Amino acid sequence: MMSLRANRIGLTVLITAVLCFGLLLGSVLSAAPLRVMGQTAVDDQTVLLQRLYQEVNPSVVNILVRLPADASNPDLLPLPNIPQNPNAQPPFAQAEGSGFVYDADGYLVTNAHVVQDATRITVTFADDTTVIAEVVGIDPDSDIAVIKVDPAKLPGKLVPLPLADSDKLTVGERAIAIGNPFGLNGTMTHGIISALGRSLDGQRSTGSDSRYLIPQVIQTDAAINPGNSGGPLLNARGEVIGVNTAIESRVRQSSGVGFAVPANIVKKMADALIKDGKVAHSYLGILGGTLTLDVNELMGLDPNFRGVLVRDVVSGSPGAKAGIRPSTTEKDLDGTKVMVGGDIIVAVDNVPVRRFEDLLAYLFVKTDPGQTITLTVYRAGEKVDVKVTLGERPAA
């Protein structure tokens, strides 16, 4: 009996010790989140974003533009309270966007659609310093514009943001936007690069029912809203990977699908605008599209054959002069007439072309008017090299 009682006493002591240890451990564990919530400890992501904001935000600007009263702009704002006849037409319209310092000489980058038709441009920096800017040049085909402020009025404020090599981006990388959505200056949002190689309509018509496309566009889920237009999309190093340009939304608010013009295109366009006040884009003069399974079947090609089918060639264009052949055979595709049988572009200067966007991107970024390129085309079952001297896109 004494032994049993001793064992029971020992067991009771052991259970009590375990319970006490558990209570102590529980109090320690429950206290840990309180220390984090109280900011006695900060996670690495918070530190990164805080430092990036402190370094970058001073170089991001709010752009307020005054426009003709009948102007069309996706970032239009309500007019301020200006005394006027209530029955009279408003004296002007206003729109708002973002931009960033491109170099120390006072050049700022923004979207073309932010400043086009502007009669007055006001730029406000993060510390509330406000100056007037002038348009240097606008490129509607890339939706990029350069404006300029007087560097003498901004000593120490014109710190350029570095540009990343956007050809090296990968899906899943961090993407951070800083700008002025809905006029809320200095707003930071973050997410990831959701996709690469998208195409987006530029601001200029091709002369038919379409617009020239902007290639290599970055898609992101970082929140982008009206007023973010023209602001930087950044990587975790604070480098500009693109210029925020558009959103896909049915309610004019972020739906997690935003688009940015990639940095390599921004650099080429901005440098040309600063140098010449305009951009001369290469022109081939063809109408075509990416091969699809249905079209491949109509043409008797392997289902996985890839390239750009030339459906038409503009008369007198560089493509026509080089002998690029358009489609001449009409076939039925589920009740729709389609043209097939033309040249299929499979490479340009030995760079493979699998989609129409591949050809567009190469011409957009890698070439200039007057340059001679070599198109590899699939014609009548054989590959043929065709040399083309590129022209300049005609005026709309």
C-alpha positions in Angstrom: 0.0 0.0 0.0 2.9 2.4 0.8 4.5 1.7 -2.5 1.3 2.3 -4.4 0.7 5.5 -2.5 4.3 6.6 -3.3 3.8 5.9 -7.0 0.5 7.8 -7.0 2.2 10.8 -5.3 5.0 10.6 -7.8 2.6 10.5 -10.7 0.7 13.5 -9.3 3.9 15.5 -9.0 4.9 14.6 -12.6 1.5 15.6 -14.0 1.6 18.8 -12.0 5.1 19.6 -13.4 4.0 18.9 -17.0 0.9 21.1 -16.6 3.0 23.9 -15.2 5.5 23.6 -18.0 2.7 23.6 -20.6 1.1 26.7 -19.1 4.5 28.4 -19.1 5.2 27.4 -22.7 1.8 28.5 -23.8 2.3 31.9 -22.2 5.6 32.3 -24.0 4.1 31.3 -27.4 1.0 33.4 -27.0 3.3 36.4 -26.1 5.4 36.1 -29.3 2.7 37.4 -31.7 2.0 40.3 -29.3 5.6 41.4 -29.7 5.3 41.3 -33.5 2.0 43.1 -33.5 3.6 45.7 -31.3 6.4 46.2 -33.9 9.2 45.1 -31.5 10.1 42.7 -34.3 9.6 43.4 -38.1 9.6 40.8 -40.8 12.0 41.0 -43.7 9.3 41.9 -46.3 8.1 44.9 -44.2 11.7 46.1 -43.9 12.3 45.7 -47.7 9.1 47.6 -48.6 9.7 50.4 -46.1 13.2 51.0 -47.3 12.2 50.8 -51.0 9.4 53.4 -50.4 11.7 55.7 -48.6 14.3 55.6 -51.4 11.9 55.6 -54.4 8.9 57.8 -53.4 10.8 61.1 -53.6 11.4 60.4 -57.3 7.7 59.6 -58.1 5.5 62.6 -59.0 1.9 63.5 -59.2 0.9 65.0 -62.6 -2.1 67.2 -62.9 -3.0 68.3 -66.4 -5.4 70.9 -67.7 -7.1 70.0 -70.9 -9.6 71.5 -73.4 -13.2 71.2 -72.0 -14.1 68.6 -74.6 -11.0 66.4 -74.1 -11.2 62.7 -73.8 -8.9 61.1 -71.1 -9.3 58.0 -69.0 -8.0 59.8 -66.0 -10.4 62.8 -66.0 -11.2 64.5 -62.7 -14.0 66.6 -61.4 -13.3 70.3 -61.8 -12.4 72.3 -58.7 -14.8 74.9 -57.4 -14.4 77.7 -59.9 -17.1 80.5 -59.9 -18.9 80.3 -63.3 -22.2 80.5 -65.0 -23.9 77.2 -64.2 -25.3 77.2 -67.7 -22.0 77.8 -69.4 -19.6 75.2 -70.7 -16.8 74.3 -68.2 -13.7 76.4 -69.0 -11.5 73.3 -69.1 -11.1 69.7 -68.0 -8.6 68.1 -65.6 -6.9 64.8 -65.5 -4.4 63.3 -63.1 -1.6 60.7 -63.4 1.8 59.8 -62.2 5.4 59.9 -63.4 9.0 59.5 -62.2 12.4 61.2 -62.6 14.2 59.8 -65.6 17.4 61.9 -65.3 18.9 64.7 -63.3 18.4 67.2 -66.2 14.7 67.5 -65.3 13.3 64.8 -67.7 10.3 62.9 -66.3 8.6 59.8 -67.8 4.8 59.3 -67.8 2.1 57.9 -70.1 1.3 59.6 -73.4 -2.4 59.4 -72.6 -1.8 61.4 -69.4 -0.4 64.5 -71.0 -1.7 64.4 -74.6 -3.7 67.6 -75.4 -2.5 69.2 -72.2 -2.6 73.0 -72.0 -0.9 73.1 -68.6 1.0 70.5 -66.6 1.6 70.7 -62.9 4.1 68.4 -61.2 4.1 67.8 -57.5 6.9 65.9 -55.7 6.5 63.8 -52.5 7.5 66.8 -50.3 4.7 68.9 -51.8 7.1 70.9 -54.0 5.1 71.9 -57.1 6.4 73.1 -60.5 5.2 73.6 -64.1 6.3 71.1 -66.7 6.5 71.2 -70.5 6.0 68.3 -72.9 9.2 67.2 -74.6 7.6 64.5 -76.7 4.8 62.0 -76.9 4.8 58.5 -78.5 1.2 57.3 -78.8 2.3 53.9 -80.2 4.0 53.0 -76.9 1.9 55.3 -74.7 5.1 56.8 -73.4 5.8 60.5 -73.0 8.6 62.7 -71.6 8.0 66.0 -69.9 10.5 68.4 -68.4 10.8 70.5 -65.3 13.4 73.2 -64.6 16.2 71.6 -62.6 17.3 74.9 -61.2 14.1 75.1 -59.3 14.6 71.6 -57.8 18.0 71.4 -56.3 18.7 67.9 -54.9 15.2 66.6 -55.8 15.9 65.1 -59.3 17.2 61.7 -58.3 16.6 59.3 -61.3 15.2 55.9 -60.8 17.3 53.1 -62.4 15.7 50.9 -65.1 15.9 47.1 -65.0 16.5 44.9 -68.0 12.9 43.9 -68.6 14.1 41.0 -70.9 15.2 39.2 -67.8 12.0 39.3 -65.9 10.2 36.2 -64.8 6.7 35.4 -63.7 6.4 35.3 -59.9 8.9 38.1 -59.2 7.8 40.9 -56.9 6.1 43.9 -58.5 5.6 47.1 -56.6 3.7 50.2 -57.8 4.0 53.7 -56.5 1.8 56.4 -57.8 -1.3 58.5 -57.2 -4.5 56.4 -57.6 -7.6 58.6 -57.3 -5.3 61.5 -56.4 -4.0 59.8 -53.3 -0.3 60.8 -53.5 2.5 58.5 -52.7 0.4 55.3 -52.6 2.3 52.0 -52.6 0.8 48.6 -53.7 2.6 45.4 -54.3 2.1 41.9 -55.8 3.9 39.9 -58.4 4.5 39.7 -62.1 1.5 37.7 -63.2 2.4 37.2 -66.8 4.8 38.5 -69.5 4.5 39.0 -73.2 1.1 40.5 -73.3 0.0 42.9 -76.1 -1.9 46.2 -75.5 -3.5 48.7 -77.8 -1.5 51.8 -78.3 -3.0 55.2 -78.8 -2.8 55.4 -82.6 -4.9 53.7 -85.3 -3.3 51.6 -88.0 -5.7 53.1 -90.5 -8.1 50.2 -90.4 -10.3 49.0 -87.5 -7.3 48.4 -85.2 -4.5 50.2 -83.3 -0.8 49.6 -83.3 0.0 47.2 -80.5 2.4 47.7 -77.6 4.4 44.4 -77.3 6.0 42.6 -74.3 3.6 44.2 -71.8 3.9 43.1 -68.2 0.8 41.9 -66.4 0.7 42.3 -62.6 -1.7 41.8 -59.7 -0.4 44.8 -57.8 -3.3 47.2 -57.4 -3.4 49.8 -60.2 -6.2 52.3 -60.5 -6.9 55.6 -62.3 -4.2 58.0 -61.4 -1.5 55.3 -61.4 -1.0 55.8 -65.1 2.6 56.8 -65.9 4.0 55.7 -62.5 6.7 53.1 -62.0 6.3 49.4 -61.5 9.3 48.3 -59.5 11.2 45.2 -58.6 12.5 44.5 -55.0 15.7 46.4 -55.8 13.8 49.6 -56.5 14.5 49.4 -60.3 11.8 50.4 -62.7 10.6 47.3 -64.6 7.8 49.1 -66.4 5.4 52.0 -66.6 1.9 51.4 -65.3 -0.4 52.0 -68.2 -3.8 50.3 -68.1 -6.1 48.0 -66.1 -8.6 45.3 -67.2 -11.7 46.1 -65.2 -15.4 46.5 -65.8 -15.7 49.1 -63.0 -12.7 51.4 -63.6 -11.0 50.0 -60.5 -8.4 47.4 -59.8 -9.5 43.8 -60.5 -6.0 42.4 -60.0 -5.2 42.6 -63.7 -2.9 45.6 -64.5 -0.5 46.3 -67.3 2.8 48.1 -67.6 5.0 49.0 -70.6 8.3 47.2 -70.0 11.4 49.1 -69.1 13.4 48.3 -72.2 10.7 49.8 -74.4 10.4 52.8 -72.0 14.2 53.4 -72.3 14.2 53.3 -76.1 11.2 55.6 -76.4 12.3 58.0 -73.7 15.8 58.4 -75.2 14.4 59.0 -78.7 11.8 61.6 -77.3 14.6 63.5 -75.5 16.9 63.4 -78.5 14.4 64.1 -81.3 11.0 64.9 -79.7 9.5 61.9 -81.5 9.9 58.2 -82.1 10.3 56.7 -85.6 8.9 53.2 -85.5 9.9 50.5 -88.0 7.3 49.5 -90.5 7.0 46.2 -92.4 3.5 46.6 -93.9 1.9 43.3 -93.5 -1.3 42.1 -91.9 -1.2 38.7 -90.3 -1.8 36.6 -87.3 -0.5 33.7 -85.2 -1.1 30.2 -86.6 -3.8 28.3 -84.8 -4.8 24.6 -84.8 -7.8 25.3 -87.1 -5.7 27.3 -89.6 -3.0 24.6 -89.6 -5.6 22.0 -90.5 -7.0 24.1 -93.3 -3.5 24.4 -94.7 -2.5 20.8 -94.2 0.2 21.7 -91.7 1.4 19.9 -88.6 -1.0 20.9 -85.7 2.0 22.2 -83.7 3.5 24.2 -86.6 4.2 27.7 -85.3 4.7 31.1 -87.0 2.9 34.2 -88.4 0.6 33.7 -91.4 0.7 36.7 -93.7 -2.8 37.4 -94.8 -2.2 40.6 -96.7 0.6 42.9 -97.7 0.1 46.7 -97.9 0.7 48.0 -101.4 4.0 49.8 -101.8 5.1 48.8 -98.3 8.6 47.4 -97.5 7.1 44.0 -97.3 5.5 44.3 -100.7 8.8 45.6 -102.2 10.7 42.6 -100.7 8.2 40.2 -102.3 6.5 38.9 -99.2 3.5 36.9 -100.4 -0.1 37.4 -99.0 -2.7 34.7 -98.6 -4.7 34.1 -101.8 -6.9 31.1 -101.0 -10.3 31.5 -99.3 -11.4 28.6 -97.1 -14.4 28.0 -94.8 -13.9 27.7 -91.1 -17.1 26.9 -89.3 -19.1 29.2 -91.6 -16.4 32.0 -91.6 -14.3 32.7 -94.7 -10.6 32.9 -93.9 -7.7 33.6 -96.1 -4.8 31.1 -96.1 -1.9 30.1 -98.2 0.4 33.1 -97.7 4.0 33.2 -96.5 4.5 32.0 -92.9 7.1 34.0 -91.0 9.0 31.6 -88.7 12.1 33.8 -87.9 13.5 37.3 -88.1 17.3 37.7 -88.1 17.5 34.0 -87.0 15.3 34.8 -83.9 12.4 32.3 -83.8 8.9 33.7 -84.4 6.2 31.6 -82.9 3.5 34.3 -82.4 2.6 37.6 -84.0 3.8 39.3 -80.8 7.3 37.8 -81.3 7.6 39.6 -84.6 6.1 42.8 -83.3 8.4 42.9 -80.3 11.5 42.4 -82.4 10.6 45.2 -84.8 9.5 47.5 -82.0 12.6 47.1 -79.8 15.4 45.8 -81.9 15.1 47.7 -85.2 14.9 51.2 -86.7 13.5 52.6 -90.0 16.1 52.0 -92.8 17.5 48.9 -91.2 17.6 45.7 -93.3 16.3 42.5 -91.7 16.1 38.9 -92.8 12.7 37.2 -92.6 12.7 33.4 -92.8 9.4 32.4 -94.3 7.8 29.0 -94.9 6.7 29.1 -98.5 5.3 26.2 -100.6 6.9 23.6 -98.2 10.3 25.2 -98.0 12.1 27.8 -95.9 13.2 30.9 -97.8 15.2 33.9 -96.5 13.8 37.3 -97.6 15.7 40.6 -97.0 13.5 43.6 -96.1 14.6 47.2 -95.7 12.2 48.6 -93.1 10.3 51.8 -93.6 8.8 54.2 -91.0 5.2 53.8 -89.8 3.0 56.2 -91.9 1.1 59.0 -90.2 -2.4 58.1 -89.2 
